[in-house]
Amino acid sequence: MTRHWTTHRHGLRHLLAVALLTIPSAAIADPDTYLEAMRGRALVTAGDCVACHTAPGGAPFAGGLALQTPFGAIMTPNLTPDNATGIGSWSADDFARAMHEGKRPNGTRLYPAFPYPSYTKVTRADADAIFAYLRSLAPVSNVVNRNTLPFPFNIRTSMLAWNAMFFTPGEFKPDPAKSETYNRGAYLVEGLGHCGVCHTPMNALGANKADHAFEGGRIDNWTAPNITNDAQLGLGKWSVDDVVQYLKNGQARGVIASGPMKDVVENSTSKMPDDDLKAMAVYLKERGAAGGATPSPVAATDGRMKVGEAIFVDTCAACHVRSGEGIPRVFPKLAGATIAVQDDPASLIHVVITGGQAAATATHPTAPTMPSFGYRLSDEQIAAVVTYVRNSWGNAASPVTAGEVKAVRGKVTGAAD
């Protein structure tokens, strides 16, 4: 296959009008620079770079967001072209080295919280276009403390051993036996989109488990579900169009994006060309299925189920309805929902404790909100109602304990109960 893996031309035309309003006049003055920056803007959108590199209340791309890792918080860097605090002094080669090798201009190692194990697959041409767009932004002075990890994780030379074990550099290579659409999707999912960073479980050293790719993981105390083609836990019952609608609107098959995925839809996938979304869906559907064995459901006569049912009827049924079918485009469906039967119940626990809001997109500008119930439900009560949801209406998943709820509550609220 000879096709160059860059953003589709029609996608660039789609973004032209908006890009004119966002790229400074200095970049527009040179047509070649403008076109490269515009193409880079589309790639930055596909990579959802703004989500991690924008602090709450801060300027876009100016960094300062604390990424929570198992080893401590890492502050994201300033990507604006400020010479003192951003990447204004970087060259295109410096930027490509960071993307492809995980190295700063001075040669020190980056941590994989910056997903260079995925970005290494991005072509040099696309990396240059991304750099051109970032260079076109207005410089923002924002000093970010880049050394927040505790000892011994703050020793960056330790990344030499980590890279030797878990990092394989190299640009994406299309599979000649697969379609152009499949390969485009693979490039976006495996590279720029870095979907596996959240949707693949990690080992004790913070590396994705390659033999369990896309089988689900945990991010910021939310469950990133299985997105293989597994019929029980993943996308096996979803069509390509279902996946496209979810990525575009944050809603499909009664499922509504929440937590970190809400931000991905709002900042990234809802703004991508439909053909790219279809390519991602085709790749996820065709790459295969993987998941654990389906457990037997907890019996309806179990005491936890009876308590959970009473809480559900009193607290949840008004929106999700007694049958768990929800209200289309308003309240999510729980019956048959893949998020309800994941091995890790963190998302269900999290949203019951803190509430949540669905993604707001151009096609769904008004997003439904779930209130918090953590203030009035105990750990035991939340465990019971989540167990009930995970084992009703054809769902089947392991029961949830009060200890699991307490652990999530402590992390998302800072309190044990």
C-alpha positions in Angstrom: 0.0 0.0 0.0 1.4 3.4 -1.0 -1.1 5.7 0.7 0.5 8.2 3.0 -1.0 8.1 6.5 -2.1 11.7 7.1 -5.4 13.3 7.8 -7.9 12.9 4.9 -8.3 15.8 2.5 -12.0 16.1 3.1 -11.4 16.3 6.8 -9.1 19.2 6.2 -11.7 21.0 4.2 -14.2 20.4 6.9 -11.9 22.1 9.5 -10.8 25.0 7.2 -13.3 27.6 8.3 -12.7 27.0 12.0 -9.0 26.8 11.6 -9.0 30.3 10.0 -10.4 31.7 13.2 -7.9 29.9 15.5 -4.5 30.1 13.7 -2.7 33.4 14.2 -2.2 35.7 11.2 1.5 35.1 11.2 0.9 31.5 10.2 -1.8 32.4 7.7 0.6 34.8 5.9 2.5 31.8 4.4 0.1 29.5 2.6 2.3 26.5 3.0 2.8 27.1 6.7 -1.0 27.7 7.1 -1.9 24.4 5.3 0.6 22.5 7.4 -0.6 24.1 10.6 -4.2 23.4 9.7 -3.4 19.8 9.0 -1.6 19.7 12.4 -4.7 21.1 14.1 -6.8 18.1 12.8 -4.1 15.7 14.0 -3.9 17.4 17.5 -7.7 17.0 17.7 -7.4 13.3 16.9 -4.8 13.0 19.6 -6.9 14.8 22.1 -3.8 16.7 23.2 -5.7 19.6 24.7 -7.3 17.4 27.4 -4.0 16.6 29.1 -2.2 19.8 28.4 -4.8 22.2 29.8 -5.1 22.8 33.5 -8.6 23.6 35.0 -9.1 27.3 34.3 -5.8 27.5 32.4 -5.0 28.5 28.8 -5.3 25.7 26.3 -2.1 23.7 25.7 -0.3 25.7 28.5 0.1 22.6 30.6 -0.1 22.3 34.4 -2.7 19.5 34.7 -1.8 16.9 37.3 -2.0 13.4 35.8 -2.5 10.9 38.5 -0.4 7.8 38.1 0.2 4.8 40.5 3.6 6.4 41.2 2.4 9.9 42.0 1.2 13.0 40.1 2.9 14.2 37.0 2.3 17.7 35.8 1.8 18.1 32.0 4.2 20.5 30.2 3.4 23.7 28.4 3.0 23.0 24.6 2.7 26.7 23.5 5.6 28.3 21.8 6.8 30.3 24.8 10.6 30.3 24.7 11.1 30.2 28.5 8.3 27.9 29.7 7.0 26.1 26.6 8.4 24.6 23.4 9.4 27.9 21.7 13.0 26.9 21.6 12.4 23.4 20.2 13.1 22.4 16.7 11.0 20.1 14.6 13.6 17.4 15.2 13.3 18.0 19.0 9.6 17.5 18.8 9.9 14.4 16.6 12.4 12.9 19.1 9.9 13.4 21.9 7.1 11.8 19.9 9.1 8.9 18.6 11.8 8.2 21.3 10.4 9.7 24.5 13.3 12.1 24.9 13.6 15.8 25.7 15.8 18.1 23.6 18.6 17.7 26.2 18.3 13.9 25.9 16.7 13.2 29.3 13.9 10.7 29.3 10.2 11.4 29.3 7.8 9.4 31.4 5.2 7.3 29.6 2.4 9.4 31.1 3.2 11.2 27.8 2.2 8.2 25.6 5.3 8.1 23.3 4.9 4.2 23.2 1.9 5.0 21.1 3.1 8.2 19.4 6.2 6.5 18.1 3.8 5.1 15.4 3.0 8.6 14.2 4.7 9.4 10.9 7.4 12.0 10.8 5.2 14.1 8.4 2.3 14.1 10.8 4.6 14.9 13.8 5.9 17.9 11.8 2.4 19.0 11.1 1.5 18.8 14.8 4.6 20.8 15.6 3.6 23.4 13.0 0.2 23.8 14.6 1.6 24.1 18.1 4.1 26.7 16.9 1.1 28.7 15.5 -0.5 29.1 18.9 -0.1 32.3 21.0 2.8 31.8 23.4 1.7 31.5 27.1 4.1 31.9 29.9 3.3 29.2 32.4 6.0 27.7 34.6 5.2 24.0 35.3 7.0 21.9 37.9 8.0 18.8 35.9 9.6 17.0 38.9 6.7 16.1 41.1 7.2 12.3 41.5 8.6 11.1 44.8 11.9 9.2 45.1 12.9 6.9 43.5 10.4 7.4 40.6 11.9 10.9 40.1 15.1 9.4 38.7 14.6 9.6 35.0 17.5 7.3 34.2 15.3 4.5 35.4 13.4 4.9 32.1 16.3 3.3 30.4 15.4 -0.1 31.9 11.7 0.6 31.5 12.1 1.3 27.8 14.3 -1.7 27.3 11.5 -3.9 28.7 8.4 -2.3 27.3 9.1 0.2 24.5 9.5 -0.7 20.8 10.1 2.4 18.7 9.0 2.6 15.1 6.4 4.2 12.8 3.2 2.5 12.0 3.4 -0.1 9.2 0.1 -0.9 7.4 -0.9 -4.5 7.0 -1.0 -5.2 3.2 -3.5 -8.0 3.8 -6.0 -5.5 5.3 -8.2 -2.8 3.8 -7.2 0.9 3.6 -10.0 1.7 6.0 -8.7 -0.9 8.5 -5.2 0.4 8.3 -6.3 4.0 8.7 -8.2 2.9 11.8 -5.2 1.0 13.2 -3.0 4.1 12.7 -5.5 6.3 14.6 -6.4 3.8 17.4 -2.9 2.5 18.0 -1.0 5.8 17.4 -2.5 9.3 17.6 -5.6 8.2 19.5 -3.5 6.1 22.0 -6.7 4.3 23.0 -4.8 1.4 24.5 -3.3 3.6 27.1 -6.6 3.7 29.0 -8.3 0.6 27.6 -5.5 -1.9 28.3 -4.6 -3.1 31.9 -1.3 -2.1 33.3 1.3 -4.2 35.1 3.1 -3.2 38.3 5.6 -1.1 36.5 3.0 1.1 34.7 3.3 -0.5 31.3 0.3 -1.8 29.3 0.0 -5.6 29.3 0.5 -6.2 25.6 -1.1 -9.7 25.8 -4.3 -8.1 27.1 -4.6 -5.2 24.6 -7.9 -3.3 24.7 -9.4 -5.7 27.3 -10.1 -2.8 29.7 -8.2 -0.8 32.3 -8.7 1.8 35.0 -8.1 5.5 34.6 -8.6 8.1 37.4 -10.8 5.6 39.2 -13.0 5.1 36.2 -13.3 1.8 34.2 -12.1 2.1 30.6 -14.1 -0.9 29.3 -13.1 -3.7 27.0 -13.2 -2.5 23.4 -12.3 -5.7 21.7 -15.0 -7.4 19.7 -15.9 -9.6 22.6 -19.7 -10.2 22.7 -20.1 -10.0 26.5 -17.7 -7.4 27.6 -16.8 -5.5 24.5 -18.2 -4.4 21.1 -19.3 -7.7 19.8 -23.0 -6.7 19.8 -22.2 -3.2 18.4 -22.2 -2.5 14.7 -19.7 -0.3 13.0 -22.4 2.4 12.8 -23.0 2.0 16.5 -19.3 2.7 17.3 -19.3 5.7 15.0 -22.4 7.2 16.6 -20.8 6.7 20.1 -17.6 8.4 19.1 -19.4 11.2 17.3 -22.3 11.9 19.8 -21.2 10.2 23.0 -24.3 8.1 22.8 -25.2 4.8 21.2 -27.2 1.7 22.0 -28.5 3.4 25.2 -24.9 3.9 26.4 -23.8 7.4 27.3 -20.1 8.5 27.6 -19.1 9.6 31.0 -15.9 10.2 33.0 -12.7 10.5 31.0 -14.5 9.3 27.8 -16.9 12.2 28.0 -13.8 14.5 27.6 -12.5 12.4 24.7 -15.8 12.7 22.9 -16.1 16.4 23.6 -12.5 17.4 22.7 -11.6 14.9 20.1 -13.8 12.3 18.4 -16.9 14.5 18.0 -14.7 16.9 16.0 -13.1 14.2 13.7 -14.2 13.4 10.2 -16.8 10.7 9.9 -14.5 8.6 7.7 -11.9 8.6 10.4 -14.4 7.5 13.0 -15.6 4.7 10.6 -12.0 3.6 10.2 -11.5 3.4 13.9 -14.7 1.4 14.3 -13.8 -1.0 11.5 -10.4 -1.6 13.1 -11.8 -2.2 16.6 -14.5 -4.6 15.2 -12.1 -6.5 12.9 -9.0 -6.8 15.1 -10.6 -9.6 17.2 -12.3 -10.5 20.5 -10.7 -11.1 23.9 -12.2 -11.3 27.3 -12.7 -13.4 30.4 -15.3 -16.1 30.9 -18.8 -14.9 31.7 -19.5 -15.5 35.4 -22.8 -16.9 36.7 -25.1 -14.1 37.8 -25.7 -13.5 41.5 -29.0 -15.1 42.4 -32.0 -12.8 42.7 -32.7 -14.4 46.1 -29.3 -13.3 47.4 -29.6 -10.8 50.3 -27.4 -8.3 48.5 -29.6 -8.4 45.5 -32.8 -7.9 47.5 -31.2 -4.8 49.3 -29.9 -3.5 46.0 -33.3 -3.9 44.3 -35.0 -1.9 47.0 -32.4 0.9 46.7 -32.7 0.8 42.9 -36.5 1.1 42.9 -36.3 4.0 45.4 -33.3 5.9 44.0 -32.6 4.9 40.4 -35.8 3.6 38.7 -37.3 7.0 38.0 -34.6 7.7 35.4 -33.3 4.3 34.4 -36.8 2.7 34.7 -37.6 -0.5 36.5 -36.6 -2.7 33.6 -33.1 -1.0 33.3 -33.9 0.2 29.8 -33.3 3.9 30.6 -34.7 6.7 28.4 -33.2 6.9 24.9 -30.8 9.9 24.5 -31.6 11.1 28.1 -30.8 8.4 30.7 -28.4 5.5 29.9 -29.6 1.9 29.6 -28.3 -0.5 32.2 -29.7 -3.7 30.9 -27.1 -5.3 28.7 -24.7 -2.3 29.1 -21.1 -3.5 28.7 -19.9 -1.0 31.4 -22.2 -2.8 33.9 -20.5 -6.1 33.4 -16.8 -5.2 33.3 -14.6 -7.1 35.7 -13.8 -3.7 37.3 -16.9 -2.0 38.7 -15.1 1.3 39.3 -17.1 3.4 36.9 -20.5 2.4 38.4 -19.2 2.9 41.9 -17.7 6.3 40.9 -20.8 7.7 39.3 -23.1 6.6 42.1 -20.8 8.4 44.6 -20.1 11.6 42.7 -22.7 11.7 39.9 -21.7 12.6 36.4 -22.5 14.4 33.2 -22.7 13.1 29.6 -20.8 14.6 26.8 -22.1 17.7 25.2 -21.6 17.7 21.4 -22.9 19.6 18.4 -25.7 17.0 17.9 -26.4 16.7 21.6 -25.7 20.1 23.1 -27.8 19.5 26.2 -26.1 16.7 28.3 -28.0 14.8 31.0 -26.6 14.8 34.5 -26.7 12.2 37.2 -26.8 13.5 40.7 -24.5 12.3 43.4 -25.8 9.8 45.9 -22.6 9.3 47.9 -23.7 11.8 50.5 -26.7 9.6 51.6 -25.8 6.0 50.6 -23.3 4.0 52.7 -20.6 1.8 51.3 -22.7 -1.2 52.0 -25.8 0.3 50.2 -23.8 1.3 47.1 -22.2 -2.1 47.0 -25.7 -3.7 47.1 -27.2 -1.5 44.4 -24.2 -1.8 42.1 -24.3 -5.6 42.6 -28.0 -5.5 41.6 -27.3 -3.5 38.4 -24.5 -5.9 37.5 -26.7 -9.0 37.9 -30.2 -8.0 36.6 -32.0 -7.9 33.3 -29.6 -10.5 31.8 -26.4 -8.9 33.2 -23.9 -11.1 34.9 -20.8 -10.0 36.9 -19.1 -10.5 40.2 -20.7 -8.9 43.3 -19.3 -5.7 44.7 -18.0 -5.4 48.2 -18.3 -2.5 50.6 -14.5 -2.5 50.8 -14.3 -1.9 47.0 -16.7 1.0 47.4 -14.8 2.4 50.3 -11.5 2.3 48.3 -13.1 4.2 45.4 -14.8 6.7 47.7 -11.6 7.5 49.5 -9.8 8.2 46.2 -12.6 10.3 44.5 -13.7 12.3 47.6 -10.7 12.1 49.9 -12.9 10.5 52.6 -13.2 7.0 53.8 -17.0 7.2 54.2 
